[in-house]
Structure formats: structure tokens, C-alpha cells
């Protein structure tokens, strides 16, 4: 599981101005991230706008990404949804070549009970040929995976290997860290709190800002994992304003504005998402210039 220690990046999906997937830009972004020193990439997580890609488009993006990475770093596929049977079917049909794990967000909108969440992930675990990473992001899904449910899943299924935790609830994080199996990985799913989460025992982050700033993000995380929080704090502080701007008008609009400035991809998003406004874009460009020399 060492390949999931450090910095993972939830990669954006670049689009042409007409909304079609821009594979040239995706290849450029992948190389930029690998060269930036990240440990692994998440293809078609929430940041990749997976909800607005067709089944055929998702397959093509996954295949392209695996070939472009070519084993240079770890690779995770985002496969989730609020229809358990459909998620299981997607996993059964998924071409695992080049992939190391599946990241699956808890069901959105339905607001299942904790037992419903448990049974959802039980079905995924029993049908997945790859290790599974849970994803708890209540701000998007409308429901929380409670600590007791996380710990229960971690103990009951050996192929559920970790959680991307983005609740921001440190009481919950503390409980999971105390009660989980030693091998179960706590991964920050929220850039602003990566440093304190690693201080509590998290093994790294699945980052949004790392799309634009892979070197700074991964260097900071390595310092944290080495226990040098004083040095890490310096970079953490430098990233505060940039990180805030990434989410002020929603994600991935913010980071795509930074990536456009860096000439890595355009800032086109698929509806219902739209690019950030001119004022926010100008602020993002200003912060990007400060951080990328």
C-alpha cells in the first residue's frame, strides 16, 4: 500500500472549447503531474467531472490515462454513484489494466442510512477485482459515512484499504484513527487540512490544487510524512490563499483557471458547471504567478 503514501491528484478532465475531451491536453497534464513528483493519480474522480461524461467517454479517458502513465506512478479510477447495482456493473466491466485501486464516493442525494452505506460498499467490495478506497465527502453527497461505519467496513473487508476523508470533522477522524486496522489508510480529501490530518496519522492527500502545483503539494506532504512540520508549515501557509480561491466558485473551475494560465489546458467545463468569473480568475492568476516560478 506504499504507493498510496504521499500525494495523489484528482486530475481534471480537459475539454476543447466545444466540450469534447481534449486528449492532447490530458496527456500534457499527466506528464506535468508525473514530472511534478506526485505518487499517484485519480482518473475521473469528482474533480474530473465524471458525472457529465458518458460511459463511452469514461472508458476512453481511463484507457488513455493508463497508457499515458505507463506504470510511472500509481493509478486509481473513480467509480461511484447512487445506484449500487449500476456501480457494481461498472466495476465488473472496468478494464483494470494499469490501475491499482478504485476510489468510490458514497451515494449522493439518496441519503442512505449507515446500514445502507455499509451494504453499498459491501456489494462493491465483493465485486471489485481491485482494492477499494472509500470516499466520504458530505458537502457533495448530502450524507456522512460515520466513523463506526468506516471502521466496520475496514475490519470486515480486507480489500477496502482506506478512506479519502473530506468531512472536516476531526472528532470523526480521531475515532477512525483510533479504531481502524493498522493497515487501513487515512487519506486527506481536503487540501486545507492535509497538514493537520497527517499529524494525526493520515498517509497523504488526494489533492485538487496538486493539478496546478504538483511539486509544492508533494514536497509539503513529504515533509509532513517525515515529521518535519515546521518546514511543511511554511509551504502550507504559502498555499492558503491559492487553495481558498480554488473553491470559492466551485471545483474544478478554480483549478482549471490556474491550469489555463499555465498553458496546460483550457478552462472549459461541462454544464451545469461554468468557468469562474473574471474577478476570481484574475486573483487565481495572481496567486499562481507567486507560486510557480
C-alpha positions as CSV (number, residue, x, y, z in Angstrom):
1,X,0.0,0.0,0.0
2,X,3.1,2.3,0.0
3,X,2.0,3.6,-3.4
4,X,-0.8,5.5,-1.7
5,X,1.5,7.2,0.7
6,X,2.1,10.8,-0.3
7,X,0.3,12.9,-2.9
8,X,-2.4,11.7,-5.1
9,X,-4.0,14.2,-7.5
10,X,-7.7,14.0,-8.6
11,X,-7.0,15.0,-12.2
12,X,-9.2,17.4,-14.1
13,X,-10.6,16.3,-17.5
14,X,-9.5,18.9,-20.1
15,X,-12.1,19.9,-22.7
16,X,-11.9,21.7,-26.0
17,X,-14.0,24.8,-26.4
18,X,-16.8,22.7,-28.0
19,X,-16.9,20.5,-24.9
20,X,-15.2,17.4,-26.3
21,X,-12.4,15.8,-24.3
22,X,-9.0,17.3,-25.1
23,X,-6.7,14.3,-25.1
24,X,-3.6,16.3,-26.1
25,X,-4.1,18.5,-23.0
26,X,-4.8,15.4,-20.9
27,X,-1.5,13.9,-21.9
28,X,0.3,17.1,-21.3
29,X,-1.3,17.4,-17.8
30,X,-0.4,13.8,-16.9
31,X,3.3,14.3,-17.8
32,X,3.3,17.6,-15.8
33,X,1.9,15.8,-12.8
34,X,4.4,12.9,-13.1
35,X,7.3,15.3,-13.5
36,X,5.9,17.2,-10.5
37,X,6.7,14.3,-8.3
38,X,3.2,13.1,-7.3
39,X,2.9,9.5,-6.1
40,X,-0.4,8.6,-7.9
41,X,-3.3,10.0,-10.0
42,X,-7.0,9.6,-9.7
43,X,-8.7,9.4,-13.0
44,X,-12.3,10.6,-13.2
45,X,-13.0,11.4,-9.6
46,X,-15.4,14.3,-8.9
47,X,-12.7,16.8,-10.0
48,X,-12.6,15.0,-13.3
49,X,-16.3,15.9,-14.0
50,X,-17.1,12.3,-14.3
51,X,-20.8,12.9,-13.7
52,X,-21.0,14.7,-17.1
53,X,-19.1,12.1,-19.1
54,X,-20.8,9.3,-21.0
55,X,-20.0,5.7,-20.3
56,X,-18.0,5.5,-23.6
57,X,-16.1,8.7,-22.8
58,X,-15.2,7.4,-19.3
59,X,-13.8,4.2,-20.8
60,X,-11.7,6.2,-23.3
61,X,-10.4,8.5,-20.7
62,X,-9.4,5.6,-18.4
63,X,-7.7,3.8,-21.2
64,X,-5.8,6.9,-22.4
65,X,-4.7,7.7,-18.9
66,X,-3.4,4.2,-18.2
67,X,-1.4,4.2,-21.4
68,X,-0.1,7.7,-20.8
69,X,1.1,6.9,-17.3
70,X,2.5,3.6,-18.4
71,X,3.3,2.4,-14.8
72,X,5.3,5.5,-13.9
73,X,3.1,6.3,-10.9
74,X,0.1,4.7,-9.2
75,X,-3.3,5.0,-10.8
76,X,-6.8,5.0,-9.3
77,X,-10.1,5.0,-11.1
78,X,-13.1,6.9,-9.6
79,X,-16.2,4.7,-9.9
80,X,-19.2,5.7,-7.8
81,X,-22.8,6.6,-7.9
82,X,-26.1,6.4,-6.0
83,X,-27.4,3.2,-7.8
84,X,-25.5,0.3,-6.2
85,X,-26.3,-2.2,-8.9
86,X,-25.1,0.1,-11.6
87,X,-21.9,0.9,-9.7
88,X,-21.2,-2.8,-9.3
89,X,-21.9,-3.4,-13.0
90,X,-19.4,-0.6,-13.9
91,X,-16.8,-2.2,-11.7
92,X,-17.4,-5.6,-13.3
93,X,-16.9,-4.1,-16.8
94,X,-13.9,-2.0,-15.9
95,X,-10.7,-2.8,-17.6
96,X,-8.2,-2.9,-14.7
97,X,-5.1,-2.9,-16.9
98,X,-2.7,-0.3,-15.4
99,X,-4.9,0.5,-12.4
100,X,-4.1,-0.1,-8.7
101,X,-7.4,0.7,-6.9
102,X,-10.9,2.1,-7.2
103,X,-12.0,5.2,-5.4
104,X,-15.7,5.2,-4.7
105,X,-17.7,8.1,-3.3
106,X,-20.6,7.3,-1.0
107,X,-24.0,7.5,-2.7
108,X,-25.2,11.1,-3.3
109,X,-28.7,12.5,-3.0
110,X,-30.4,9.3,-1.7
111,X,-29.2,10.0,1.9
112,X,-29.0,6.3,2.8
113,X,-28.8,5.1,6.4
114,X,-25.5,3.9,7.8
115,X,-26.6,0.4,7.2
116,X,-27.4,1.3,3.6
117,X,-24.0,2.8,3.2
118,X,-22.4,-0.3,4.6
119,X,-24.4,-2.6,2.3
120,X,-23.5,-0.4,-0.7
121,X,-19.8,-0.7,0.0
122,X,-20.2,-4.4,0.9
123,X,-21.5,-5.0,-2.7
124,X,-18.7,-3.1,-4.2
125,X,-16.0,-4.9,-2.1
126,X,-17.4,-8.3,-3.0
127,X,-17.3,-7.5,-6.7
128,X,-14.2,-5.4,-7.1
129,X,-11.1,-7.0,-8.6
130,X,-9.0,-4.1,-7.3
131,X,-8.6,-2.7,-3.8
132,X,-11.3,-0.1,-2.8
133,X,-10.8,3.3,-1.3
134,X,-13.9,4.8,0.4
135,X,-14.6,8.5,-0.3
136,X,-16.5,10.5,2.3
137,X,-17.5,14.0,1.2
138,X,-20.7,15.0,2.9
139,X,-20.7,18.5,1.4
140,X,-21.3,16.9,-2.0
141,X,-23.2,13.7,-1.2
142,X,-25.6,15.0,1.4
143,X,-24.7,12.3,3.9
144,X,-21.8,11.3,6.1
145,X,-20.1,7.9,6.5
146,X,-19.9,7.8,10.2
147,X,-16.7,6.6,12.0
148,X,-18.4,3.4,13.2
149,X,-19.4,2.5,9.6
150,X,-15.9,3.2,8.3
151,X,-14.3,1.1,11.0
152,X,-16.8,-1.7,10.4
153,X,-16.1,-1.8,6.7
154,X,-12.3,-1.6,7.3
155,X,-12.4,-4.6,9.6
156,X,-14.9,-6.7,7.5
157,X,-13.3,-6.3,4.1
158,X,-9.6,-6.7,3.5
159,X,-9.9,-5.2,0.1
160,X,-11.3,-1.9,1.5
161,X,-7.9,-0.4,2.1
162,X,-8.5,3.2,3.0
163,X,-10.7,6.3,3.0
164,X,-10.4,9.6,1.3
165,X,-11.9,11.7,4.2
166,X,-13.3,15.1,3.4
167,X,-15.8,15.7,6.1
168,X,-13.5,18.1,8.0
169,X,-14.8,16.5,11.2
170,X,-11.7,16.0,13.3
171,X,-13.6,14.2,16.1
172,X,-14.6,11.6,13.5
173,X,-11.1,11.4,12.1
174,X,-9.8,10.8,15.6
175,X,-12.2,8.0,16.1
176,X,-11.3,6.3,12.8
177,X,-7.6,6.6,13.5
178,X,-8.1,5.0,16.9
179,X,-10.3,2.1,15.9
180,X,-9.2,1.2,12.4
181,X,-6.9,-1.7,11.5
182,X,-3.3,-0.7,11.3
183,X,-3.1,-1.3,7.6
184,X,-6.2,0.9,6.8
185,X,-5.1,4.2,5.2
186,X,-6.5,7.6,6.2
187,X,-6.1,10.0,3.3
188,X,-6.9,13.7,3.4
189,X,-9.6,14.6,0.8
190,X,-9.5,18.3,1.6
191,X,-6.4,20.3,0.7
192,X,-6.6,22.9,3.5
193,X,-6.4,20.3,6.3
194,X,-3.8,17.9,4.9
195,X,-1.1,19.0,7.3
196,X,-3.1,18.5,10.5
197,X,-4.6,15.3,9.2
198,X,-1.1,13.9,8.6
199,X,-0.2,15.0,12.1
200,X,-3.0,12.7,13.3
201,X,-1.7,9.8,11.2
202,X,-3.1,10.3,7.7
203,X,-0.7,9.0,5.0
204,X,-1.2,11.8,2.5
205,X,-3.8,13.6,0.3
206,X,-5.8,13.2,-2.8
207,X,-5.5,16.8,-3.9
208,X,-7.2,19.3,-6.2
209,X,-4.6,22.0,-6.0
210,X,-2.0,19.5,-7.0
211,X,-3.2,19.7,-10.5
212,X,-1.6,23.1,-10.8
213,X,1.0,22.8,-8.1
214,X,2.2,19.2,-8.0
215,X,5.7,20.0,-6.9
216,X,4.8,22.3,-4.0
217,X,2.0,20.0,-2.9
218,X,4.0,16.8,-3.0
219,X,7.1,18.4,-1.3
220,X,4.9,19.7,1.5
221,X,3.3,16.3,2.0
222,X,6.7,14.5,2.1
223,X,7.9,16.9,4.8
224,X,4.8,16.2,6.8
225,X,5.3,12.4,6.4
226,X,8.9,12.8,7.5
227,X,7.7,14.6,10.7
228,X,9.2,18.0,9.7
229,X,6.1,20.0,10.3
230,X,8.0,23.2,10.8
231,X,9.3,23.2,7.3
232,X,5.9,21.9,5.9
233,X,4.1,24.8,7.7
234,X,6.0,27.3,5.6
235,X,4.6,25.8,2.3
236,X,1.2,25.2,3.9
237,X,0.9,28.9,4.7
238,X,2.0,29.9,1.2
239,X,-0.8,27.8,-0.2
240,X,-3.7,29.2,1.9
241,X,-4.9,31.9,-0.4
242,X,-4.4,29.8,-3.6
243,X,-6.3,26.9,-2.0
244,X,-9.2,29.1,-0.9
245,X,-9.5,30.6,-4.4
246,X,-9.7,27.1,-5.9
247,X,-13.1,26.5,-4.3
248,X,-14.6,30.0,-4.0
249,X,-16.7,29.5,-7.2
250,X,-16.7,25.7,-7.1
251,X,-14.3,22.9,-8.2
252,X,-12.8,22.3,-10.7
253,X,-13.5,25.8,-12.1
254,X,-10.8,27.3,-9.9
255,X,-8.0,24.9,-10.7
256,X,-8.9,25.0,-14.4
257,X,-8.4,28.8,-14.4
258,X,-4.9,28.2,-12.9
259,X,-4.2,25.4,-15.5
260,X,-5.2,27.7,-18.3
261,X,-2.7,30.3,-17.1
262,X,-0.1,27.6,-17.0
263,X,-0.9,26.7,-20.6
264,X,-1.7,23.1,-19.6
265,X,-5.4,23.1,-20.7
266,X,-8.4,25.3,-21.3
267,X,-10.9,26.4,-18.7
268,X,-13.9,24.8,-20.4
269,X,-16.2,22.9,-18.1
270,X,-19.4,20.9,-18.9
271,X,-22.7,22.3,-17.7
272,X,-24.0,22.7,-15.1
273,X,-20.5,23.8,-14.2
274,X,-19.2,27.1,-15.7
275,X,-15.8,28.8,-15.5
276,X,-15.0,31.1,-12.6
277,X,-15.8,34.8,-13.1
278,X,-13.2,37.3,-14.4
279,X,-12.5,38.8,-10.9
280,X,-11.8,35.3,-9.4
281,X,-9.8,34.3,-12.4
282,X,-7.6,37.4,-12.0
283,X,-7.0,36.6,-8.4
284,X,-6.1,33.0,-9.2
285,X,-3.7,34.1,-11.9
286,X,-2.0,36.4,-9.4
287,X,-1.6,33.7,-6.8
288,X,-0.4,31.2,-9.5
289,X,2.3,33.7,-10.6
290,X,3.5,33.9,-7.0
291,X,3.8,30.2,-6.5
292,X,5.0,29.0,-9.9
293,X,8.4,30.4,-10.8
